[in-house]
Amino acid sequence: MAQIPKELDESAFLDGASHVQVWWHIILPLCKAPLATAATFLFVGSWNNLLGPIIYLQTVDLYTLPVYVANLYNINSAVQPWPTIMAAAVLTTVPLMVVFLFAQRYILDSAALSGLKG
């Protein structure tokens, strides 16, 4: 938001807009792509958090799906249920893919507007 030119704010103030109107109609639409990108990355980071649920939750019934998948792998067992582990890992990635599909346009717009060369 700091990189948005102040001239946009000043011209809106000259046209009679209030601070809230300037933020809602000018600043927020220009920041839609970076905010959606940050929200997507925050969701992915929270979804893949393994240590937090293990620390805070007392029962196994309340564990999140990624923690449950990590607990399927038993180090002490000679035979691992690999088909179950792989199926659970695929199902765990489905919400991440759905969120990315909805936010893909904003993420790509944010990368294009940031000046990164690909």
C-alpha positions as CSV (number, residue, x, y, z in Angstrom):
1,M,0.0,0.0,0.0
2,A,3.0,2.3,0.5
3,Q,3.8,2.1,-3.2
4,I,0.5,3.4,-4.3
5,P,1.0,7.0,-5.5
6,K,-0.3,9.7,-3.1
7,E,-1.7,11.5,-6.1
8,L,-4.6,9.0,-6.3
9,D,-5.6,9.9,-2.7
10,E,-5.2,13.6,-3.2
11,S,-7.3,13.6,-6.4
12,A,-10.0,11.6,-4.6
13,F,-10.0,14.1,-1.7
14,L,-10.3,17.0,-4.2
15,D,-13.3,15.2,-5.7
16,G,-14.9,15.2,-2.3
17,A,-14.3,11.6,-1.1
18,S,-13.8,10.8,2.5
19,H,-10.9,8.7,4.0
20,V,-13.1,5.6,4.0
21,Q,-14.3,6.1,0.4
22,V,-10.7,6.5,-0.7
23,W,-9.7,3.4,1.0
24,W,-12.7,1.4,-0.1
25,H,-12.9,2.5,-3.8
26,I,-9.2,3.2,-4.6
27,I,-6.7,1.6,-2.3
28,L,-8.5,-1.7,-1.7
29,P,-9.1,-2.6,-5.4
30,L,-5.4,-1.9,-6.1
31,C,-4.3,-4.2,-3.3
32,K,-6.7,-7.0,-4.1
33,A,-4.1,-9.2,-5.7
34,P,-1.4,-8.9,-3.0
35,L,-4.0,-9.4,-0.3
36,A,-5.4,-12.6,-1.9
37,T,-1.8,-13.9,-2.4
38,A,-1.0,-13.3,1.3
39,A,-4.2,-14.9,2.4
40,T,-3.5,-18.0,0.2
41,F,0.0,-18.3,1.6
42,L,-1.3,-17.9,5.1
43,F,-3.9,-20.6,4.6
44,V,-1.3,-23.0,3.2
45,G,1.0,-22.3,6.1
46,S,-1.8,-22.8,8.7
47,W,-3.0,-26.0,6.9
48,N,0.4,-27.6,6.9
49,N,1.2,-26.7,10.6
50,L,2.0,-29.9,12.4
51,L,3.5,-28.7,15.7
52,G,0.7,-26.3,16.7
53,P,-2.2,-28.9,16.8
54,I,0.0,-31.4,18.6
55,I,0.8,-28.9,21.3
56,Y,-2.6,-27.5,21.8
57,L,-5.0,-30.4,21.2
58,Q,-5.4,-33.0,24.0
59,T,-7.2,-35.8,22.1
60,V,-6.4,-37.5,18.9
61,D,-10.0,-37.0,17.7
62,L,-9.4,-33.3,17.4
63,Y,-6.2,-33.5,15.4
64,T,-6.1,-31.8,12.0
65,L,-5.9,-33.8,8.8
66,P,-2.2,-33.2,8.1
67,V,-1.3,-34.3,11.7
68,Y,-3.5,-37.4,11.3
69,V,-1.6,-38.3,8.1
70,A,1.7,-37.7,9.8
71,N,0.6,-40.0,12.7
72,L,-0.3,-42.8,10.3
73,Y,3.4,-43.5,9.8
74,N,4.5,-45.6,12.7
75,I,8.3,-45.8,13.1
76,N,8.1,-48.9,15.4
77,S,6.0,-51.0,13.0
78,A,7.7,-53.3,10.6
79,V,4.8,-53.1,8.0
80,Q,3.5,-49.6,7.1
81,P,0.1,-49.1,5.6
82,W,1.5,-47.3,2.5
83,P,-1.7,-47.3,0.5
84,T,-3.6,-45.7,3.4
85,I,-0.9,-43.1,3.9
86,M,-0.7,-42.2,0.2
87,A,-4.5,-41.9,-0.1
88,A,-4.7,-39.7,3.0
89,A,-1.9,-37.5,1.7
90,V,-3.8,-37.0,-1.6
91,L,-7.0,-36.2,0.2
92,T,-5.1,-33.7,2.4
93,T,-3.9,-31.8,-0.7
94,V,-7.4,-31.4,-2.1
95,P,-8.4,-28.3,0.0
96,L,-5.1,-26.6,-0.9
97,M,-5.7,-27.2,-4.6
98,V,-9.3,-25.8,-4.3
99,V,-8.0,-22.6,-2.5
100,F,-5.3,-22.2,-5.1
101,L,-7.7,-22.6,-8.0
102,F,-9.9,-19.8,-6.6
103,A,-6.9,-17.5,-5.9
104,Q,-4.8,-18.4,-8.9
105,R,-5.9,-15.3,-10.9
106,Y,-4.9,-13.0,-8.0
107,I,-1.6,-14.8,-7.4
108,L,-0.6,-14.5,-11.0
109,D,-1.7,-10.8,-11.1
110,S,0.3,-10.1,-8.0
111,A,3.4,-11.7,-9.5
112,A,2.9,-9.7,-12.7
113,L,2.4,-6.4,-10.9
114,S,5.4,-6.9,-8.7
115,G,7.8,-6.5,-11.5
116,L,9.2,-10.0,-11.3
117,K,10.6,-11.4,-14.5
118,G,9.7,-15.0,-15.1
